[in-house]
Amino acid sequence: MRSFLSDCKRIEEIAGKLYQQLADDSSYADEVRKVFQKLSDDERAHARHIDLVLQGDEKDIDTVQMIPGKKLDEAVKLAESLSRKPDGGNLNEENALRLAVQMEQQFVGVHVHNALSFRNPKLAALFDKLGKEDEAHLNTLRECLKWWQARNLSAHQ
């Protein structure tokens, strides 16, 4: 179970770094950069929450049922692939937002499924909270993408 939780923490850390890279991209609009900064801060907080669980008593961690390893591996691979910019170049704002939506959708699946699977109520509550926060991230990203599209549509008219 520690391995599973370590992988979950790793996903959050990778996402936090990716969002920080995007927030630091000065070619993006300030509104987009602010969204990515908030998501970076949130993902890093998620990693800290999971780290606290990992520091807990082994008996509390072992009382859970895991999702299939394949689903977790898919989330890890997606986060890792998104952290590497294609051909060493920058993602444009629209692609960055769309990839972030894809990543958050994967995270919601991992967190929500686990909240339903944990027998330990504290872990279930933690993963339920992470899932809800990832759903909020999705909504924020979708709203930001709508704003970006509206801004660019009006700029081309």
C-alpha positions as CSV (number, residue, x, y, z in Angstrom):
1,M,0.0,0.0,0.0
2,R,2.9,2.4,0.6
3,S,3.9,1.9,-3.0
4,F,0.4,2.8,-4.1
5,L,0.4,6.0,-2.0
6,S,3.9,6.8,-3.1
7,D,2.8,6.7,-6.7
8,C,-0.2,8.9,-5.8
9,K,2.2,11.4,-4.2
10,R,4.5,11.3,-7.2
11,I,1.6,12.1,-9.5
12,E,0.7,15.1,-7.4
13,E,4.4,16.3,-7.4
14,I,4.7,15.9,-11.1
15,A,1.5,17.8,-11.7
16,G,2.6,20.6,-9.3
17,K,5.9,21.0,-11.2
18,L,4.1,20.9,-14.6
19,Y,1.7,23.6,-13.5
20,Q,4.5,25.7,-12.1
21,Q,6.3,25.5,-15.4
22,L,3.2,26.6,-17.2
23,A,2.6,29.4,-14.6
24,D,6.2,30.6,-15.2
25,D,5.7,30.9,-19.0
26,S,5.6,34.6,-19.6
27,S,4.1,34.2,-23.1
28,Y,0.8,33.2,-21.4
29,A,-1.8,35.7,-20.4
30,D,-1.8,36.7,-16.8
31,E,-5.2,35.1,-16.2
32,V,-3.9,31.7,-17.5
33,R,-0.7,32.0,-15.5
34,K,-2.7,32.7,-12.3
35,V,-4.8,29.5,-12.9
36,F,-1.7,27.4,-13.4
37,Q,-0.1,28.9,-10.3
38,K,-3.2,28.0,-8.2
39,L,-3.2,24.5,-9.6
40,S,0.5,24.1,-8.9
41,D,0.0,25.2,-5.3
42,D,-3.0,22.8,-4.9
43,E,-1.2,19.8,-6.3
44,R,1.8,20.4,-4.0
45,A,-0.6,20.6,-1.1
46,H,-2.1,17.3,-2.2
47,A,1.3,15.7,-2.2
48,R,1.9,17.0,1.3
49,H,-1.4,15.4,2.5
50,I,-0.4,12.1,1.0
51,D,3.0,12.4,2.5
52,L,1.4,12.8,6.0
53,V,-0.5,9.6,5.4
54,L,2.7,7.8,4.4
55,Q,4.2,8.8,7.7
56,G,1.3,7.2,9.6
57,D,1.0,3.9,11.2
58,E,1.2,0.9,8.8
59,K,-2.0,-0.7,10.1
60,D,-4.0,2.4,9.1
61,I,-2.5,2.3,5.6
62,D,-3.0,-1.5,5.1
63,T,-6.7,-1.4,5.6
64,V,-7.5,-0.2,2.1
65,Q,-8.4,-1.7,-1.2
66,M,-6.6,-0.4,-4.3
67,I,-7.7,0.4,-7.7
68,P,-6.2,-1.7,-10.5
69,G,-2.5,-0.9,-10.8
70,K,-3.1,-0.3,-14.5
71,K,-5.2,2.8,-13.9
72,L,-2.7,4.3,-11.5
73,D,0.1,3.5,-14.0
74,E,-1.8,5.3,-16.7
75,A,-2.1,8.4,-14.5
76,V,1.6,8.3,-13.7
77,K,2.5,8.0,-17.4
78,L,0.2,10.7,-18.4
79,A,1.5,13.1,-15.8
80,E,5.1,12.3,-16.8
81,S,4.4,12.7,-20.5
82,L,2.8,16.0,-20.0
83,S,5.7,17.3,-18.0
84,R,7.9,16.9,-21.1
85,K,7.3,19.6,-23.6
86,P,7.0,18.3,-27.2
87,D,10.2,18.8,-29.2
88,G,11.5,21.0,-26.4
89,G,9.1,23.7,-27.4
90,N,6.5,25.6,-25.5
91,L,2.9,24.6,-25.5
92,N,0.6,27.3,-26.6
93,E,-2.0,28.4,-24.1
94,E,-4.9,26.5,-25.7
95,N,-2.9,23.2,-25.8
96,A,-1.6,23.7,-22.3
97,L,-5.2,24.2,-21.0
98,R,-6.5,21.2,-23.0
99,L,-3.7,18.9,-21.7
100,A,-4.3,20.1,-18.1
101,V,-8.0,19.2,-18.5
102,Q,-7.0,15.7,-19.7
103,M,-4.6,15.3,-16.8
104,E,-7.2,16.4,-14.2
105,Q,-9.8,14.1,-15.7
106,Q,-7.4,11.2,-15.1
107,F,-6.8,12.3,-11.5
108,V,-10.5,12.6,-10.7
109,G,-10.9,9.0,-11.8
110,V,-8.0,7.8,-9.5
111,H,-9.2,9.9,-6.5
112,V,-12.9,9.3,-6.7
113,H,-12.5,5.5,-7.3
114,N,-10.2,5.3,-4.3
115,A,-12.5,7.3,-2.0
116,L,-15.1,4.6,-2.7
117,S,-12.6,1.8,-2.1
118,F,-10.9,2.8,1.2
119,R,-12.1,1.0,4.3
120,N,-10.2,3.4,6.5
121,P,-12.6,6.4,6.9
122,K,-9.7,9.0,7.2
123,L,-8.1,7.8,3.9
124,A,-11.5,7.7,2.2
125,A,-12.2,11.3,3.3
126,L,-8.8,12.4,2.1
127,F,-9.2,10.8,-1.4
128,D,-12.8,12.2,-1.5
129,K,-11.4,15.6,-0.8
130,L,-8.7,15.2,-3.4
131,G,-11.3,14.1,-6.0
132,K,-13.5,17.1,-5.2
133,E,-10.6,19.4,-5.6
134,D,-9.6,17.9,-8.9
135,E,-13.2,18.3,-10.1
136,A,-12.9,22.0,-9.1
137,H,-9.6,22.1,-11.0
138,L,-11.4,20.7,-14.1
139,N,-14.1,23.4,-13.8
140,T,-11.5,26.1,-13.4
141,L,-9.6,24.9,-16.4
142,R,-12.7,24.6,-18.5
143,E,-13.7,28.2,-17.6
144,C,-10.2,29.4,-18.3
145,L,-10.3,27.7,-21.7
146,K,-13.7,29.3,-22.5
147,W,-12.3,32.7,-21.5
148,W,-9.2,32.1,-23.7
149,Q,-11.3,31.0,-26.7
150,A,-13.6,34.1,-26.3
151,R,-10.6,36.4,-26.0
152,N,-9.0,35.0,-29.1
153,L,-12.2,34.9,-31.1
154,S,-12.8,38.6,-30.4
155,A,-9.2,39.4,-31.2
156,H,-9.6,37.8,-34.7
157,Q,-12.8,39.7,-35.5
